[in-house]
Amino acid sequence: MDASKISLASIAINTVLSGASGGAAVLFMTLKKFGKTDPSMTMNGVLAGPIFD
């Protein structure tokens, strides 16, 4: 696939949004469970978000 394909935009947006939602989910989960946020766990959620897309 080259960069001129129109489907590349939807793939990129989907990947970015899944990373953001994974990070947000872990952020709120750690806030509820531990009473404070954990940056390392949040970044793991950002990295793992696109895997479960």
N, C-alpha and C positions, 0 to 999 in steps of 0.2 A: 504494500500500500504506500502510495506517495502522499505528500502533503497537500496535493491539489484536490483530493477527494473530499466531498462535502460531509461524509460520515465521520471524518476525523474530528470535526467540531463537537458532535454529540458524544463521541468517545472521550474526548478531553473534558467536557463539562461533566459527564457522568463520573469520571475518575476523581475530579476535584470535589464534587459534591459528596461522593461516598466517603472520601477522606475527611471532609469537614463534619459529616454526620457521625462518623466513627469517633472522631475526637470529642465532639460535643456530648455524645452518649457517655463516653468514659469520664469526661469532666464532671458531668452531673452525677454519675454513679459514685465516683470517689467522694464527691462533695457530700452526698447523702450518707455514705457508709462511714467515712472517717471524719466528717465535719470540716474538712479542708481539701483543697484540690492538690493533686499530685502531678507535677509537670511531666515526669517520666512516664507515668501510666497514660497520661493524655496523649503524649507523642506516640506511644505504642498503639493507641486507638486510631490515631491519624494514619499510621502506617498499615494497620490491619483493616481499616475500613474498605479500601478497594479490593481486598481479597474476598470479602463476603458480598461483593457487588453482584 
